[in-house]
Amino acid sequence: MQVYKQTTDFTSAASSLLMILNHFNKLELTRENEFKIWQKSALLPIRACSIYGMAIVASEHNLNPNVVVGNLDYEYPNYRFKSYTKKELNNAKFTSKLYFN
């Protein structure tokens, strides 16, 4: 697998998926593709990627991902982003539910 270094501090998950897609000859390792993946899976305004959104992107590139979470009632976590307001976290949770559905 060819290594691709993320170009921002908020696209680590998108960069990881980009490397996987590149490994299976689905996408080239470019900043443009890194951002396309991020845009399709971001939980705004938080900027982190949704695990469900990432699965959608992988499916769009003919991969068959499985999302495995320890709790079937998994929701977007509150604890990781303490600098955000409750309203911003609720908006990210809402976006996460949209990707899940």
Backbone as CSV, one residue per row, in Angstrom:
resi,resn,N_x,N_y,N_z,CA_x,CA_y,CA_z,C_x,C_y,C_z
1,MET,0.854,-1.173,0.000,0.000,0.000,0.000,0.900,1.236,0.000
2,GLN,0.578,2.152,-0.878,1.343,3.393,-0.972,0.881,4.364,0.118
3,VAL,1.826,5.019,0.772,1.515,5.946,1.859,1.135,7.308,1.292
4,TYR,0.123,7.903,1.903,-0.304,9.258,1.564,-0.414,10.033,2.862
5,LYS,0.273,11.140,2.957,0.229,11.961,4.159,-0.876,13.005,4.021
6,GLN,-1.755,13.044,5.000,-2.857,14.004,4.983,-2.309,15.416,4.864
7,THR,-3.088,16.279,4.214,-2.622,17.644,3.972,-3.219,18.658,4.945
8,THR,-4.106,18.214,5.827,-4.707,19.096,6.835,-4.720,18.359,8.169
9,ASP,-5.088,19.064,9.220,-5.206,18.407,10.521,-6.579,17.770,10.724
10,PHE,-7.480,17.885,9.734,-8.832,17.338,9.893,-9.203,16.304,8.838
11,THR,-8.262,15.866,8.018,-8.593,14.892,6.961,-7.876,13.555,7.159
12,SER,-7.585,13.194,8.384,-6.866,11.933,8.611,-7.696,10.723,8.181
13,ALA,-8.974,10.696,8.517,-9.814,9.562,8.120,-9.984,9.530,6.602
14,ALA,-10.195,10.684,5.998,-10.338,10.748,4.540,-9.058,10.281,3.854
15,SER,-7.913,10.657,4.390,-6.626,10.237,3.817,-6.432,8.739,3.953
16,SER,-6.868,8.193,5.071,-6.763,6.742,5.269,-7.618,5.985,4.257
17,LEU,-8.852,6.453,4.072,-9.714,5.817,3.074,-9.149,6.002,1.675
18,LEU,-8.568,7.146,1.403,-7.953,7.381,0.095,-6.852,6.360,-0.177
19,MET,-6.038,6.052,0.824,-4.985,5.045,0.638,-5.582,3.674,0.332
20,ILE,-6.667,3.336,0.999,-7.331,2.049,0.743,-7.898,2.019,-0.670
21,LEU,-8.585,3.088,-1.058,-9.151,3.146,-2.407,-8.054,3.111,-3.465
22,ASN,-6.940,3.763,-3.202,-5.813,3.730,-4.132,-5.248,2.319,-4.243
23,HIS,-5.168,1.624,-3.132,-4.652,0.251,-3.125,-5.471,-0.654,-4.049
24,PHE,-6.762,-0.423,-4.102,-7.641,-1.221,-4.965,-7.876,-0.552,-6.318
25,ASN,-6.991,0.392,-6.683,-7.043,1.072,-7.982,-8.357,1.799,-8.239
26,LYS,-8.904,2.404,-7.206,-10.163,3.135,-7.346,-9.949,4.648,-7.468
27,LEU,-8.900,5.183,-6.817,-8.635,6.620,-6.829,-7.139,6.889,-6.755
28,GLU,-6.731,7.979,-7.366,-5.339,8.406,-7.272,-5.116,9.147,-5.955
29,LEU,-3.881,9.108,-5.473,-3.524,9.802,-4.241,-3.279,11.283,-4.534
30,THR,-4.341,12.065,-4.459,-4.225,13.501,-4.703,-4.958,14.255,-3.601
31,ARG,-4.570,15.489,-3.420,-5.237,16.338,-2.434,-6.701,16.552,-2.824
32,GLU,-6.954,16.658,-4.108,-8.330,16.827,-4.580,-9.198,15.644,-4.147
33,ASN,-8.700,14.431,-4.325,-9.464,13.248,-3.914,-9.594,13.159,-2.395
34,GLU,-8.557,13.560,-1.676,-8.618,13.612,-0.212,-9.790,14.498,0.215
35,PHE,-9.920,15.667,-0.412,-10.986,16.592,-0.046,-12.348,16.120,-0.537
36,LYS,-12.402,15.455,-1.664,-13.686,14.923,-2.135,-14.228,13.901,-1.140
37,ILE,-13.360,13.023,-0.656,-13.779,12.036,0.349,-14.231,12.754,1.612
38,TRP,-13.438,13.730,2.050,-13.784,14.467,3.268,-15.139,15.168,3.110
39,GLN,-15.356,15.816,1.961,-16.612,16.540,1.749,-17.821,15.617,1.771
40,LYS,-17.643,14.376,1.324,-18.761,13.432,1.282,-19.013,12.739,2.613
41,SER,-18.113,12.915,3.590,-18.267,12.190,4.847,-18.122,13.064,6.089
42,ALA,-17.928,14.366,5.911,-17.666,15.258,7.046,-18.901,15.485,7.906
43,LEU,-18.652,15.584,9.206,-19.685,15.933,10.177,-19.491,17.400,10.535
44,LEU,-20.150,18.243,9.786,-19.989,19.671,10.025,-20.877,20.125,11.169
45,PRO,-20.467,21.067,11.965,-19.294,21.923,11.850,-18.034,21.345,12.490
46,ILE,-18.082,20.119,12.943,-16.961,19.522,13.674,-15.755,19.246,12.766
47,ARG,-15.968,18.912,11.515,-14.954,18.619,10.502,-14.471,17.172,10.517
48,ALA,-14.801,16.391,11.534,-14.404,14.982,11.560,-15.249,14.204,10.562
49,CYS,-14.759,13.052,10.136,-15.511,12.205,9.209,-16.394,11.230,9.970
50,SER,-17.538,10.957,9.423,-18.453,9.964,9.966,-18.011,8.581,9.511
51,ILE,-18.037,7.613,10.427,-17.706,6.247,10.018,-18.728,5.739,9.010
52,TYR,-19.961,6.176,9.141,-20.988,5.769,8.195,-20.809,6.479,6.855
53,GLY,-20.441,7.743,6.904,-20.164,8.479,5.671,-18.989,7.877,4.908
54,MET,-17.973,7.432,5.643,-16.823,6.783,5.004,-17.252,5.480,4.324
55,ALA,-18.149,4.749,4.961,-18.650,3.508,4.365,-19.426,3.792,3.087
56,ILE,-20.172,4.877,3.065,-20.905,5.274,1.862,-19.922,5.564,0.733
57,VAL,-18.865,6.312,1.023,-17.862,6.635,0.007,-17.209,5.357,-0.511
58,ALA,-16.853,4.458,0.386,-16.236,3.193,-0.035,-17.184,2.405,-0.933
59,SER,-18.466,2.390,-0.588,-19.466,1.685,-1.409,-19.593,2.307,-2.788
60,GLU,-19.505,3.629,-2.858,-19.580,4.324,-4.146,-18.413,3.939,-5.065
61,HIS,-17.343,3.419,-4.479,-16.176,2.991,-5.255,-16.101,1.467,-5.356
62,ASN,-17.261,0.828,-5.244,-17.412,-0.612,-5.435,-16.646,-1.466,-4.435
63,LEU,-16.471,-0.953,-3.233,-15.970,-1.776,-2.139,-17.167,-2.156,-1.286
64,ASN,-17.033,-3.189,-0.496,-18.140,-3.675,0.325,-17.770,-3.544,1.801
65,PRO,-17.848,-2.319,2.350,-17.417,-2.126,3.736,-18.440,-2.623,4.746
66,ASN,-17.964,-2.987,5.906,-18.807,-3.307,7.051,-18.407,-2.386,8.185
67,VAL,-19.359,-1.689,8.767,-19.093,-0.841,9.917,-19.309,-1.681,11.160
68,VAL,-18.269,-1.799,11.958,-18.349,-2.585,13.183,-18.183,-1.637,14.359
69,VAL,-19.209,-1.570,15.193,-19.151,-0.750,16.401,-19.484,-1.638,17.591
70,GLY,-18.943,-1.290,18.735,-19.154,-2.101,19.935,-20.572,-2.047,20.449
71,ASN,-21.287,-0.989,20.148,-22.639,-0.797,20.637,-23.536,-0.536,19.431
72,LEU,-24.571,-1.309,19.270,-25.456,-1.138,18.124,-26.173,0.204,18.143
73,ASP,-26.260,0.837,19.299,-26.888,2.150,19.421,-25.844,3.254,19.373
74,TYR,-24.719,3.000,18.689,-23.628,3.965,18.602,-24.126,5.304,18.096
75,GLU,-23.715,6.366,18.769,-24.002,7.721,18.325,-22.691,8.481,18.255
76,TYR,-22.736,9.598,17.616,-21.557,10.450,17.534,-21.100,10.804,18.945
77,PRO,-19.814,10.634,19.260,-19.355,10.846,20.635,-19.250,12.323,21.024
78,ASN,-19.675,12.639,22.234,-19.554,13.999,22.780,-18.150,14.292,23.289
79,TYR,-17.500,13.293,23.790,-16.304,13.498,24.599,-15.064,13.913,23.830
80,ARG,-14.984,13.693,22.559,-13.754,13.937,21.816,-13.493,15.402,21.505
81,PHE,-14.510,16.197,21.460,-14.367,17.549,20.948,-14.850,18.571,21.970
82,LYS,-14.084,18.739,23.009,-14.505,19.586,24.126,-14.526,21.068,23.790
83,SER,-13.851,21.480,22.721,-13.828,22.906,22.383,-15.067,23.345,21.588
84,TYR,-15.924,22.404,21.223,-17.123,22.743,20.469,-18.295,22.954,21.409
85,THR,-19.259,23.737,20.955,-20.461,23.975,21.753,-21.401,22.780,21.662
86,LYS,-22.333,22.725,22.584,-23.335,21.661,22.581,-24.143,21.694,21.281
87,LYS,-24.460,22.879,20.796,-25.212,23.014,19.546,-24.424,22.431,18.375
88,GLU,-23.127,22.712,18.323,-22.288,22.174,17.246,-22.217,20.650,17.323
89,LEU,-22.096,20.114,18.535,-22.072,18.658,18.693,-23.405,18.039,18.284
90,ASN,-24.504,18.686,18.618,-25.817,18.171,18.213,-25.977,18.200,16.700
91,ASN,-25.446,19.226,16.041,-25.496,19.274,14.581,-24.677,18.139,13.978
92,ALA,-23.521,17.844,14.558,-22.699,16.730,14.080,-23.413,15.396,14.302
93,LYS,-24.083,15.247,15.448,-24.855,14.024,15.707,-25.970,13.855,14.670
94,PHE,-26.637,14.968,14.348,-27.704,14.928,13.355,-27.155,14.461,12.003
95,THR,-26.030,15.019,11.583,-25.412,14.615,10.327,-25.012,13.141,10.363
96,SER,-24.499,12.689,11.500,-24.116,11.290,11.648,-25.325,10.376,11.444
97,LYS,-26.462,10.769,11.997,-27.685,9.962,11.818,-28.129,9.931,10.355
98,LEU,-27.942,11.043,9.642,-28.280,11.062,8.224,-27.413,10.064,7.459
99,TYR,-26.113,10.051,7.734,-25.228,9.079,7.086,-25.621,7.653,7.467
100,PHE,-25.958,7.427,8.720,-26.348,6.089,9.183,-27.562,5.591,8.417
101,ASN,-28.560,6.463,8.274,-29.787,6.069,7.569,-29.524,5.850,6.098
